[in-house]
Each structure stands twice: as C-alpha cells, then as structure tokens.
C-alpha cells in the first residue's frame, strides 16, 4: 500500500482561488494549507510564500511509534548535555542537578503534549509561531516568534562558546591563554573574561556554509545522533567507575562553596530546572510528526512519554556521573565532562568525549543557525518584521540577508559573553513561548468551533450521546456549545454578567498565569517574610493568591468545551495545560533577575519593531 501522497506544487500554494485548487485535484486538507500560506484567515496576507521550504510537500503517512520516538530522541539529544551540565551544577544546583533535570523533563512533557494538540489544529507541520498565528492571532504569534528568535540566537551563541571551550580543553587551554596574552581581559561584569574569537569565527563559518544552500543530510545527522548516544553511554559507564560518593555527602566542597547533595537548597533545584529546560527543546519534532503517524492519538503521547523518559534518564545519569567524579565547585563550565576525566587521570577518555561532543555540538549549531533566519523570514513574510528580511536568493533559495544579520549577531554574542550568562538567558524565551502555547490550548478548547481561525479536515464534530447531552440552547450542532456556561454554574453569570462564549475562560487563564507568577515571586524574593516564621501579611497574601488560582480553575471548569475531535487532544483539559503553565511560571520566576532585565529589554525592542 502506498504510504506517500502526491506532492503539492509550490505554485499551487502561492496563488489561485479555492475552486481552481479543487480542480487541480487537491484535497480539502491541502486547500486549507494553501489558504494558510496565503494568510486567508482574515488577518494580514503573507507577502511571500516560504520559498525556503522545499518546492513540494511530501509526507510519509506510515510512521510507527518507534520511528517517531527515535526521531524525537535524536532532536532532543544535542548540545544541551555538554553546554548545561557544568554551568548548572557549578552555579545553580550542585549535585542536585539530577533533580533539576527530572523537574525540567516533567515540565517539558506537559509542554510537549500541549504543543502536540496545537500541531493537530493546523493541517501541516510547522512551528509554535505558525500554530499561534493561525489559531490565536497576530500579536501573540509575534510574541512567540520573537521569543523563538531569541532562543535560536542565544542557543547558537552558547553552543559556539561551548564548542570553543571543548577545543580549548583538547589543547590544554592554549586557545584561551594565547587570546588573553594578545588582547588581555575584558574588565566588565556583564561580559566574558576574554573575547572568544574561535566561537565568533566558527559561527560565521557555519553561516557561510548554510548560505550556499547546503542542507544537512539526514544520514549525517543520524550518525551524529548515534555518536552522541555512544558518548553519553561512555560517560555514564566510565564516569561511574571514577565515582566518589563523598562528593555528594561532604558538607564542605572546598573554598567557600557549600557542600552536600543540595548545596543551594530547593530554590537552586528550581533555578537549575529553569535552565535545564533548554536541554529538552526539540520535542516539537514529535508533535509535527503527528500527521505522518499511523494512529496519532496513540502514537504521539506514547512517543512523547518514551522519548522524554529516555532523554531524561540519560541526562540524569550523565549529570550524576559528572558530579560524582569531581566536586561540583571545581567544574569547568566550558568543558565540564572532559576536564572531569582529566582530573581523575583519564586523559584518553577526555579525547574520546571531546571528539564526540564536538560532533554533537556541530549538528546543534548548524540546526540553530538553519532555523534562526527562517523564523525571522516567516515573520517578515507575514508583515510582522521588515519586509526586506523576507528576500530570498533565487539561486540558493536561502534568505541570505537575514542569515547574514542573524549569524553576525549570534557570532557577536558568542564573542563577548561567557557561557554562564548565555545559559541563564537560553530558557526564558522558550518557557514564555510554551506558557502561551499551554494557555492557548485551554482558550481554543473553550471557544465556539466556528470561531477557530482554521479548521483542518481532521476536525470532526462529535455526536451528542446520552452521557454528553447537547446544550438545550444550541441551534445547529454540538460544536456551538463551546464556551457556554454549564447549567450548574449559572451563578457565575450572575457575578460577572453575560459574556461572549469563551471570553470569561480566556480572562481566567490570564489571571491564573499572573497570580501564579506573583505567588512564586513572593516565595522566591520575599523569603525573609515567609521563612522560617512568616509574617501575617505574607500568609494572608499567599492564602489570597491560592484562593484566586482555585477560583480561576473553577470558572474554567464551569464552561463547556467545544466538541471538535482532533487527531490528538491533550488529556484532562484544563488540568494538564494549567499544570504546565504553573510549572513554566515557577521556573521563569526562579531565573536570575538580570536575565529578566535583559528579557524585558529584548521584548521592548520587539514591541517597538512591531
């Protein structure tokens, strides 16, 4: 049986009315995709079609659970283990980084499920930006897109800096020492100790490579993924051979650093988890494979849970081996794993790990630099950024100007900032984006079906059953009950007045998010008023915030969900998305205050451009 469908020509997607499209033999699903590309959902029309995407849309509709799972593992296991472990263990969580990875993995799992439903609402695979644009609206799409740009830019810079650090470690610090001799130190608190010209050069070199239109081979990426897995297995096995349990038990870790397994307390675990969240970025590849699965409703949740579990266990074991090999405060953030082997006299292991790490980081760096200009291009093509950023080279089909600007900015960041400050800044944009995604899942579930901006033919209306009777006031179909109050919650209308269907739910989600953030901010930054003997006003505020949060949940439960059936739906709505928001907000609040200052500056700049 054929598992591939006929490709959709790009020129068909670019223009033509719907009748013509149907005459060309396109299915309703493909017609919806063509309309999406032209921006026919009542918002700004796209000025160009994404010429960077291949000229045909070819999908394999026969992917199994094992295929999707391995696909997800390959996308998640990248540079995160090499970039994050040293910095988070040394500066944020200590040996309790293993708990940080567990917490970050759970938060990522919830976000991945919400992302998967978003993917099911749009006919074709895409990013969180595309999903938000066609379902929620232009402004929130801009917010998510701008955050994704930040994620890729900082991610590329941090990987380049780690790449340089591993090369420097291979040559016994010759690169950094010679750089300092030539140009000296940069005496500024916000900048790195010295400019990293190697990271700057390698970033520009890969940008030049991508500007030629050369796409990474899936075969090569698979090999590098296999190398990554082998390196992780090697670090786990050999690392535990050199393990010393006293590195977790000693109350003194040397110098002025606190000792023990949790040297920085519970807040350190949360702060570490907020940063470790970046290591799981890549789970979106599972969601976007939903259309290609045999049974998405079964395949997506199983593949998501299994791949998350495998990656989380791998990260936990690697970080355990690392912090057992050497005291956490002696780790070198730029090359933590090879230097830990060196400290135990295993010089041969250092070279094996470094070569494997360079392979993994090369793949991740190219992936970030490949995705970054395309996100900017998509936003420019939609009219959300300057239109000249959407110009594509006719020969290479690459947005060369956008690639050059984004690549130079990433290289400049890698040149000036050290990996510790970059790692702090990596996760905040991602956490913000997936908080919006989780909130959007709830909002869309409680909207009338007719108000969803784009409906894929995969959507069907559920028939009323004896256990789910139709609302007495609905006129045409069960879909129309989305956002209506349940009969037992009529008292809500007496309190807030008559509202448009879904509006009260949307307001409740916003209030839930803001109050959750305020509650965690009080617990994080008002510690002297909360512990060990809380002030009376702090107790009153905490009780008030919890009461508001529970009231928001109750109001949401008091409304009916629309009855659209998707290829995949998040289970236990609204609880799963609300827990995801709750965790994401908690992680964001525990990030460094300076990270928030930089993030606010970044968002302000984006607002001015918008």
N, C-alpha and C positions, 0 to 999 in steps of 0.2 A: 504493500500500500504506500502510495506517495506520501512523504512527510513534509514536502515543501510546496508552497503555493507560488503561483505566478508572481513575478516582481511587479511593483507599481512604478511605472516610469516617472522620473522626476518632473518632466514637463507636464504630466497629468496633474501632479500635485500642485504645480505652480499656478495653474490658471484653469479657466473653464467653468461653466456652470454645472450645477448638480445633475441636470438632465444629461448633459454631454458625458459626464463622468460615468453615469449608469449605462449609457450607450456603449461606452468603452469597455464594459464588462466588469466594472469594479463592484465589489460587494459594498453593502452599507457601511461596514466597518472601515473599508478603505476610503469611501467617500467622506466619512467623518474625519479620517486622518487628513485628507486633502483640505477639508474645511478648516481643520485645526492649523495647518501650515499657513493658510491664507488669513487666519485670525478672524473667521466669520462668526465669532460668538458674541458679537455686539460690542467688542472692545476695539482698541486700535488695531488696524490691519498691519500685518507684518509687511515690511518694505521689501524683504527678500526671502527666498526660501533658503533654508540652511544648506548651502552648497557644500559645506564641509562634510555633511553626511553622504554616504555612498549614493550613487545615482539610481540604485534600485533598493527597494525594501524587501529583503528576503528573510523569511523567518522559518525556523525549524520548529514544527509543532509537535515533535515527538520526544522531547527531553524527559528523561526519567528523573526520579528523586536523587539518585546517586550522581547524575550529571550536574544537576543544579547545585547540589551540596558541594561538590568539588569545585564548581565554578565560584561559589561564594567563599570557600576557604582560600582559594587562590587570590581573590581580590582583597581579602582582609589581611592575610599574612604578607606584609610588606616590610616597610622600614620601621613600623611602629615599635617592634621589639628592640631594634638597635638604637632608635632615637630616644625612646621614652624611659626605658628601664633605669638607666644610670641617673638621669636628672630627677625623676620622680622619687626613686629610692633615696637619693642623697639629700634632696632639698624639701621633700613634701611628706613622705610616708615612712621612710626607713624600710625595714624588713616587711612591714605591714603592707607593702606594695602588692603582695599577693591578695590581700583583701580588697585593695583598690581595684585590681583587675577583675575580681569577682563582681564587685558592685557595678563597675563600668560595663561589664558584659551583660548583666541583668538589665541595666538601663538601655543598652544598645538593642537588646532583644525586643523590648517593648516598642522602641522607636522603629525597629525593622518591621514589626507587624503592622504598625500604622502606615509606614511607607508602602507596604505591600498593598494595602487597600487603596491608597492613592493611585498606585500603578494600575489597579484593576479598573479605575474610573476613567482612564484615558486609553483610547484604542491602541496606541503604540508605546513602545518603551521610551523613556525619557528621564529627565532629572526632576528633582524636587521643584525646581524653578518652573519647568513646563507644566507639571501637575498643578501647581498652585495657580499659575496664570489662567488655565482653562477652567478651574473649578472655583476658586475663591475670588480672584480679581487681580488687577494690575499692580496695585500698591504693595500688597503682601508678597506678590511674586517678585517685585523689585527688592523688598527686604531680604527674602530668601536668596535671590540671585546675588545680591551684594555680599551677603554672608558667605556664599559658596565661593565667590571670587577671593574673599579674604582667606578662606580655608585652603584653597589651592595655592595661593601666593605664599602664605606662611608655611604651608606644608612643603612646597618645593624648596624654599629657603632653608628650612630646618633639616631636610634630608640632604641638601647640598653641604650644609655645615657638618653634618654627621659623616657624610662621605669623605669630606676633607679630613675630619678627625681620625677616621679609620686609616686613611693613607698615612697621615702623620704618625699614627701609632706603629704602623708597619716599618717606618723609617726612624723609629726611636726618637720622635719629636723633632726631627731635623727641619721639617717644614715650618712649624711654629717658631722654633728658635731662630732660624735664619730670617724669618719675617720680622720678628721683634728686633733683631740686630740692624736690619735695614731701615725700618720705619719707626721703630720704638713702640711704646704703649699708647693706647687711646685712653687718656685720663678723663673718662666721663662715666657716670654711674649707670646711664641707660644704654651704653654701648658695650661692645665686647672688649676684651683686654687688648686685642690686636686685630687689624683688618685681615680677613681671610681671603686672600687673592685666589687661592686654589678653588674655594667654593664659588667665588664670583666667576672664574674662568670656566669651570665645568658647567655651570648653569647656562652661560651664554653659548657654550659649545653644543649642548643638547638642543638649545633653541635653534641654532643654525642647522642642526641635523633635521629637526622637525619642519623647518621652513622649506625644505626640499620636497615635502610631501611624502616622506617615507613613513609608513605606518609600522608600528611594532608588530612583528609576526606573532601570531597566537602560539605557534610552535615554540619560538624562543621564550615567550612569556611562561609557557608551561614548564620548560626546562628550568628557568629561574625560580619558579614556584617550587619545583621539586628540590632544587638546591637549598632554598630557604627552609623547607621542611627537614632536610637532612642536617642542616646546620643547627636547627632547633633541637633535633634529636641528639646530635653530638654534644651540644651544650648541656642538655639535661643529664645524659649518661656520664660524661666526663666531669661535669660540674659537681654532681653529687658524690663522685669519687673523692673530690677535694673538699667536700663539705665539712664544716666545723660548727657544730650546734651552739658553741659558745658565742658565736657571732649574733645569735638571736637571744641568748639568755643574759649576756653580760650587761650589768647596769651601767658600766662605763664603756663607751665606744672609742675612747681616745680623744684627746683635746678637750674641747668644751661641749662636745656633742653628747646628747642624752643617749642612754643605751636601752637594751630590751627590745622586744618584738614590736612594740608600738611606741616608739620614742616621741612621736609628735602628737599622740592622742588620737581621739576619734575624728577631730577636725582635720588632722593630717591625712587620715584614710579617705575622707570625703574629698579633700583638695586633690589628693592623688588620683582618685577615681575620675574627677572632672577632667584632668589632663589625659588619663589613660583612655578616655572615651574616644580619642582620636585614633587609637590603635585599631578600633573596630569599624572605622569608616571604610566602606566597600560593601557593606551588607545590602546597599541599594541594587547591586547586581543581581541579587536573588529576587527582589521584587520585580525588576524589569524583565526577568525571565519568565514571569507568570504566564504571558501569552503563549509561550513556547512549550509549556508543560502539558503532559497528557491529562492530568487532573489537578488544576491549580489549587482548588480548595483543599486538597490533601497534600500536594507536593510542597507548596510554599511554606506552610507552618512547619512541616517536618524538616525540610531543607534548612529553614532559618534556625530552628532549635538545634539541629545536629551540627551545623557548621559553626554556630555560636559556641556550642559546648566544646567542640574540638579546638577551636581557636583560643577560647578562654582557658581551657586546661593547659594548652601549650604555653600560653603567656604566664600562667601561674607557676608552672614547673620551671620555666626558664628564670623567672624572677626569684623563685625560691633558691635555685642553684646558685644564682649570682650573689644573693645576699648571704648565703651560707659559706661561699668561698672566701669572701673578704668582708671586713667591717663596712657597713653601708656608707660611713662618712669618708672612706678612702676611695670611693669610686670616682672614676674619671668620666664625667657626663658625655664627653665627646666620643669616647671609645671604651665604654664600661666593660663589655664582655671580654674582649681580647686582653685588656690590661689586668683583669681579674685572673685570667690564666697565667699571665706573666708573673703576677705576684706570688703564684704558687709554683713557679719554676717550670711551668709547662709552655715553653716558648713555641714548640711545634704546634700546640693547639691554638695558640694566638694567631698563627698564619692561616691555619685552616678556617677559623672563624672569620677572620678579616676578609679573606677572599670571597667566602660565601656571602658575607654581609654586603660587600661591595656589589655583588651580583643582584642581590635583593633590592638594595637602595637605588641601583641604576634603573631597574624596572619601575620603581615607585616614582623616581624623579621624572622619568620620561612620561609616566602616566599623568602626573600633576601638571607638567608643562603642556601636555597634549590637551588636557581638559580645560585648563585655565582660559586660554584665548577663545575657546569655543563657547564657554559660558558667557564671556563678555560679548562675543559675536551675537549670540542668541538675544541678549538683552538689547543690543544696538539695533538688531533687525526688527525688534518689536517696538522700537522708538523710545526705549527707556534710557538709553545712553546715546552718545553722539553717533550720528548715522555713519560717519566716515570709519568708525570702528567695525562696520559690517562689510567693508570692501574685501573681496576675495580675489586672490591671484588666479587669473584664468588658466594658467598652465599647471600650477600645483594644487589648485583648489584649496588653498590654505589662506586664512586671514593674516597675511604676513605682517601688516602694520600692527595689528592687535597683538600678534605673537611677539613682535619685537619690543613693544612697550611693556607687556606683561612680563616677558622674560628679563628685560633690563631691570624692572622694579624688583622682581624676585632675586636677581643676582645682587642688586644693591643692598637689599635686606640681609642676604647671606653674608655680604662683605662686612657689614657694620655691626650686626647684632650676634650675640653668642647664643648657643643652643638652649641654655636655660630660659632666657627671656622669650625665645621663639616658641618653645614648648608650652610655656604658660599661655601664650596667645592663640595656640592652634585650635583648641577645643571650643572656645566661646562662640565662634560663628556657627559651628556645626550644632552645638547644643541649642542655640537660638533657632536655627532653621528647623530642627526636628521638634522643638516645642511647638512651633507654628503648625507643622505637619500634624502633630497629635491633636492639637486644638481644632484643626480644620476637619479631621475625621469626625469629631463629635458634631461640629456645626453642620456638616453635609448630611449626616445621618438624620438630623432633626429639621431638615428643610423639606418643603414640599418637593416631590420628584420633578415637577415641571420647572422648578427654579434652579436645578443643577445646570450649569452652563453648557456642559457637553455630556451627552449620554451615548455610551458605546452600545452597539447591538448586543453586547454581553449582558446588558441590563435587561431584566425582565420583571414584570410585576408579579408579586406573589398573590395567589388567590386567597380570599378570606377562608378561614377554617373555623370549625366550632370553637377551637381554643383561642383563635385570634379573630374575633368578630370585627366586621367593618364598623367604622365610626358612624353613628347614626346620621351625622350631617353631611357625610361625603356624597358627592354627586356622580362622579364618573367612574373612579377606580379607587382601589385601596391606597394607591400612591399618594393621593391628595391629603391623607391624614398626617403626613409628616409635619412635625412642629406643632400639632394641635395638643391642647391640654387633655389629659385623661379625665374621665368623669369624676373620679375620686379626688382630683386636685383642683376642683373649681374654685376653692378658696384662694388659690394663687392669683386668679383673675381679679378677685375682689381686692387683693392687696396692691397689685401692680397695674390694674386696669387692663383693658383689652389691647393685646399686642398682635403684631403681624406674626404668622406662624414662623417659629424658629428664632425670632428676634430675642426673646427672653432667654433662650438657651445660649445664644451667642454671647449675650451680656454676662450670663452666669459663668461661662467659660473664661471670659476675660477677667472677671472679678476673682474667680478661683485662682488664676495664674498670678495676679498681682498680690493677692493676700498671702498666697503660699510663699512668694518671694519675700514679702515683708516679714513673715513669720521666721523664715530661715535667716534673714538679715539680722533680726533681733537676737536669735540664738547664736549667730556667728560673731557679731560685732558688739553685742551687749552682754558679753559673757560675765562681766563683773556684777551685773544686776540680776543674773539668772542663776549663777553657781557661786558657791555651794548653797548659799541661803538667798533665794530670790526675793527681790523687792516686791512689795504688794502690788505696785502698779504694773510691774513686768508680768506677774501672774495673771492679773486682770486682762492685760493685752493678749497674752497667749490664749487664754480661755476665749476671748472675743474673736480672735483670728480663727481658732479651731471651729467655733460656732458658725462663723461666716462660711468657712470652707464646707462644712457639713450641709449648711443651708443651700449652697450652690449645687451640691450633688443632689440634694432632694428636689430642687427645682428642675434640674435636668431630667431626673427620673420621672417627674410628673408629666412629661411630654411624650408624645408618640413618635417613634421612628418611622421614616418612610419605608415602604416595603419593596424597594429595589433589591434584586438579588444579583450580586457581583460574582465574578469568577473566584474572588477571595474577599472575605469580610473579616475584620478584626473581631474576635470573640469577646463576649462580655463587655460590650459598649454600654455605658460610658466608662466603666471602671478601668479597663486596660489603658485607654488613652489618658485618663485623668491621672493614673499612677505614673504613666510616662512623663506627663507634664510635671508632676510633683517631684520626681527624681531629677529630671533635667534642671528644674529651677534650683533644687538643692545643690546640685553640682556647680551650677553657674555662680551661685552666691558665694561658694567656698573658693572661687578663684581669687588670685591676688588682686587687691584693689587697683593697682596700677594697670592691670590687664583690662579692668572695666573702664578706666580713663582712656586708654588707647582705643578700646572698642567704641566708646561714645564719640570720640573724635572721628573714627572711621565712619560711623553711621551718620554723623552730622555732615561730613563731606559727601556721602552718598545722597543725603536728602537735598543738599544744595544742587547737586548734579541733576537729580530727579526733577 
